[in-house]
C-alpha cells in the first residue's frame, strides 16, 4: 500500500465501475470521493480541491465536456483523466482539446488504470522537484519560460498552459532540435507508453501550438518531423 494521501475525485455514473475504481484507489492509499453526475462532480470539485479528477464523458445533468471546461476555467493545472467508450473516437479528441490531460478507453484493466494514476502523480512530483532545483529563464526568440515561477510568456503576453502542456514545452525547450516520436513523448511526459494513445500527444501538440504559434498551421517553435513525430526548433532556425 502506498503512503501518499492524494485526493482523487471520480465522476462516473456507472455505479459498478464507480465502486470498482473507488475500492481499488483506496486500496492504494488514496483519498477518494465520488459523484454520479456532472453537477455533483462540479460541486464536489469546488469543495474538495482534489489532486486528480477521473471524469467520465457521458454524464447526467452536465456532461463531461462541460465539466472539463468549467474545471479548466477554475484550475488549469489539475490533472484530468477522462474515461470514454470505445466507439467515441471524436469525443476523445474533443475531450483532450478541451483540456483533459489523458484518457482511457472503456473497457480497461484496473491494473492499467492504477498505473496511469500513479504515473500522473509521479510526473507531478517530478515537476515540482524540478521547479525547486531549476532556476533561470529559458528563452527562444519571443518565447520565454521562467522555471522558478512556472510562467510562460510570448513577447509581452502571458500564456496560460495546463500542467501537461507546460511539461511538454519544457521537454522541447531543454532538447532543441531533438526529434521525439509520439511514443517517446508519452513515456517522457505522461510516464507510460501504450499503443493506441497517440491522440493524447497530437491533441496536446495542437493545443500548445494554438497558444504559442503565430501561425499554428506553419509552426515556428514546435516542428513536425514527418514519419517520426515532433521537435523543437534549434538556434539555426531562430528568427
Secondary structure as the mmCIF struct_conf table of DSSP 4:
data_model
#
loop_
_struct_conf.conf_type_id
_struct_conf.id
_struct_conf.beg_label_comp_id
_struct_conf.beg_label_asym_id
_struct_conf.beg_label_seq_id
_struct_conf.end_label_comp_id
_struct_conf.end_label_asym_id
_struct_conf.end_label_seq_id
STRN STRN1 UNK A 7 UNK A 11
BEND BEND1 UNK A 13 UNK A 13
HELX_RH_AL_P HELX_RH_AL_P1 UNK A 15 UNK A 27
TURN_TY1_P TURN_TY1_P1 UNK A 28 UNK A 29
STRN STRN2 UNK A 31 UNK A 35
BEND BEND2 UNK A 36 UNK A 36
STRN STRN3 UNK A 37 UNK A 37
HELX_RH_AL_P HELX_RH_AL_P2 UNK A 38 UNK A 48
BEND BEND3 UNK A 51 UNK A 51
STRN STRN4 UNK A 52 UNK A 56
BEND BEND4 UNK A 57 UNK A 58
STRN STRN5 UNK A 60 UNK A 60
BEND BEND5 UNK A 61 UNK A 62
HELX_RH_AL_P HELX_RH_AL_P3 UNK A 64 UNK A 74
BEND BEND6 UNK A 76 UNK A 78
STRN STRN6 UNK A 79 UNK A 85
TURN_TY1_P TURN_TY1_P2 UNK A 86 UNK A 87
HELX_RH_AL_P HELX_RH_AL_P4 UNK A 89 UNK A 97
TURN_TY1_P TURN_TY1_P3 UNK A 98 UNK A 99
BEND BEND7 UNK A 101 UNK A 101
STRN STRN7 UNK A 102 UNK A 106
BEND BEND8 UNK A 107 UNK A 107
HELX_RH_AL_P HELX_RH_AL_P5 UNK A 110 UNK A 133
BEND BEND9 UNK A 136 UNK A 136
STRN STRN8 UNK A 137 UNK A 140
TURN_TY1_P TURN_TY1_P4 UNK A 141 UNK A 142
STRN STRN9 UNK A 143 UNK A 146
TURN_TY1_P TURN_TY1_P5 UNK A 147 UNK A 150
STRN STRN10 UNK A 151 UNK A 154
TURN_TY1_P TURN_TY1_P6 UNK A 155 UNK A 156
STRN STRN11 UNK A 157 UNK A 159
HELX_LH_PP_P HELX_LH_PP_P1 UNK A 160 UNK A 160
HELX_RH_AL_P HELX_RH_AL_P6 UNK A 163 UNK A 174
TURN_TY1_P TURN_TY1_P7 UNK A 175 UNK A 177
STRN STRN12 UNK A 179 UNK A 181
HELX_RH_AL_P HELX_RH_AL_P7 UNK A 182 UNK A 185
HELX_RH_PI_P HELX_RH_PI_P1 UNK A 186 UNK A 190
BEND BEND10 UNK A 191 UNK A 191
TURN_TY1_P TURN_TY1_P8 UNK A 195 UNK A 196
HELX_RH_AL_P HELX_RH_AL_P8 UNK A 198 UNK A 212
BEND BEND11 UNK A 214 UNK A 215
HELX_RH_3T_P HELX_RH_3T_P1 UNK A 216 UNK A 218
BEND BEND12 UNK A 220 UNK A 221
STRN STRN13 UNK A 222 UNK A 225
TURN_TY1_P TURN_TY1_P9 UNK A 226 UNK A 228
STRN STRN14 UNK A 229 UNK A 232
HELX_RH_3T_P HELX_RH_3T_P2 UNK A 235 UNK A 237
#
